[in-house]
Amino acid sequence: MGFRLLKLPMLVQKMIFSDIDFNVIIYLSTQSTYLQKHLRLVQLPVLKFILIMADSPEICFKTKSKTVWIEISKEYKEGDFEPCKINGVSMQICKISNHSNPYFLVINDKMENNMIFENLIAHFLSFLEVKEYELRLRMQNIDFPNCSVFKYTQKFSNVECLGLFESEPRQVSSEDLIFILGQIDTKSLRINLEPPPNFIYKFAPEFSRLNLEELRIGNSNWLDFETLLYLDIKTITCNLQEDPSKKANRILKKWVSGRHEKLEDVILDNFSFRNSMTINNEFIRFKSPIKQKFDINREFDGTLASVLFVGTELRLFVWTNKRLRAVGRMEPKYT
């Protein structure tokens, strides 16, 4: 491939690179140091960067039209491997043809898989503009503070989502949980983690993450729920292990009193209306609702919110001006 296009204006280069098949870009970025330097200036967009931490780590890129996989493995010896340079380190790369999506293998017999993984992350993040990160943990004994994924997601400013959410809670140390909640600044944080028993995490009153808009918590046994109310963010999703009615009341009361001005959506799970008792002097009284929904009007500014019961979930939906305008633009449907 000729590189005359690298002499074109940067905007034109970006348009041309965006039209090239993404798996071709991935491959060429490992073959030419000259091309790598130009890609760093162009910064190509990627919708999702998935990092799978396992004995044989994997990376997945998702663009608007393509999904590309890269696996690090010392066990796979078949295939036409070619020399390549990744983050300045000599390795070998091979494209596997029997996959539905473009699939590459990267090996280096003299280097541990975790070091290859770190070099791959550094290499691709140098020229990709990532909208959303997803981290999948499939190995034990991860050193979170020194983990390459966290090191680079702290270093780059375009972290949209950091997902540590799997169907079963992931066991972590209390230090790891403190690190994740205290050090990672991201717009969306989704975690399902289980620290040691009797560990309780308290959000500080001054807790501030400039970018944080969404917090999703699976297992919440470790959470001091009262301190969660310090957070003023757009979306809170939480599986409540104890006293769901009382905890939901606390959030609703805070919102009605004028706190949580940014709040737009709340989903609280693990409600059982058979066990919910009406609590004296509570603003909201939880009983099995006949219509499964009701509205709350915040008097001091007139903002309206809808509370819905869906299965075992309580959902709070705030009618922001943006949502009201969207409803106003909807075309009526007649049957």
Secondary structure, DSSP 4 states (H G I P E B T S, - for coil): ---GGGGS-HHHHHHHHHHS-HHHHHHHHTT-HHHHHHHHHH-EEEEEEEEEESSS-EEEEE-SS-EEEEEE-SS---S--EEEEETTEEEEEEEESSSSS-EEEEE-TTS-HHHHHHHHHHHHHTTEEEEEEEEEE-SS---GGG-HHHHHHHHSS---EEEE--SSPEE--HHHHHHHHHH---SEEEE-EE-STT--B---TT---TT--EEEES--TTB-HHHHTT---SEEEEE--S-HHHHHHHHHHHHHTT--TT--EEEEE---TTS----TT-SS-----SSSEEEEEETTTTEEEEEEEETTEEEEEE--HHHHHHHHHPPP---
